[in-house]
């Protein structure tokens, strides 16, 4: 009887040990399966393309977002306050201004071309008060000539017209055209008497002078450095 009890106890002990071993083996297998599935899941996540967020993008430079502001090709110039450099620049550019306005107006002016202007004569006549200091204002006299050419169907005719220019200067408004007188060239006709002075302030020469002074005040007229 006792031997049967011992045998039964031994069998149950062995079954218990084997059951324990089987439980430990299945627990280790479950851990390995769970770990393997986790690795496979992470690998699949890496294969899925991730969305691009604004935080992951490189910062955009302001120069790429906005158009680059180019520096002007020619910087603004300063209109001279002295009479001599002012009139030198004026007479250098005056033929171009006269020709541009003549062709814009058309009519009888379209067949005439200003070729070149003389150097300025700044010695005033004693008929008006002249103040040599521009800062004090007043009227300033300028004498010059312009060689002009007219074309017709048969020939070309050159004229040398004489101009008497009065300029005014103030600290606030700068240089302004006061009045311009013109005497036409009569050398082509020996029988023609000397023409009287004509007010050309509102004609092409006067308008050309006024436009040049406006451009000078705006800083768009180039001047050579001293």
PEFENLIN-V385199 format. One record per helix or strand of 2 or more residues. SS is the DSSP state (hx for helix, st for strand). FROM is the first residue (numbers start at 1). TO is the last residue. If there is no record, write none. Layout:
[[SS,FROM,TO] [SS,FROM,TO]]
//
This chain:
[[hx,2,47] [hx,54,56] [hx,62,65] [hx,83,105] [hx,107,111] [st,112,117] [hx,134,136] [st,139,151] [st,156,170] [st,174,183] [st,198,199] [hx,204,217]]
//
